[in-house]
Amino acid sequence: MTSAEYIQNFREQYHLSRNQLAFYTGCSANLVARLENGAEPSREWWDSFRDVYARYDAQEAMQEEAFDFTNEVEMLVEEEERRNLRERAETAGKKEAAPALQADDPARSVREARRRHGLSSSELAELLGVSRSRVSQMEHGKISGEQAASILAMIERTCGKQEEILPG
């Protein structure tokens, strides 16, 4: 890679104008343009460029660390929220005995199980790893009885109690 390509790549990578690079390296924008067109930079210019590069490289590394830290914190918060939802669902489920569910009305069974565990449809969707619209489909009978039984089992596994499903 030529010095001209190196300088251009640096400017593009960090979204710097020629004027900005000139300011940071203590030269004119005209000189930066000449360097990008193939003129050879002086030793002094390279030294100031290396300082600028090191500063930007360190700044980028700090931003990446901050981004990684933020993602990690977000994951921990989400995990804690799911744990709190499960605990709340388990507590609500223990307060109210689970009635036998009718296999002929799986939608009602899904809705009752969700309510018994004290969950909103959004919270249930998050716990099951499905969309809120999918929970709505379940509760409005848009799924088969076999799928409903599977969903009920997932609800109870997630919330900590087994449902008894009676034949219709």
Secondary structure by P-SEA (a helix, b strand, c coil): ccaaaaaaaaaaaacccaaaaaaaacccaaaaaaaaacccccaaaaaaaaaaaaaaaaaaaaaaaaaaaaaaaaaaaaaaaaaaaaaaaaaaaaaccccccccccaaaaaaaaaaaacccaaaaaaaacccaaaaaaaaaccccaaaaaaaaaaaaaaacbbbbbccc
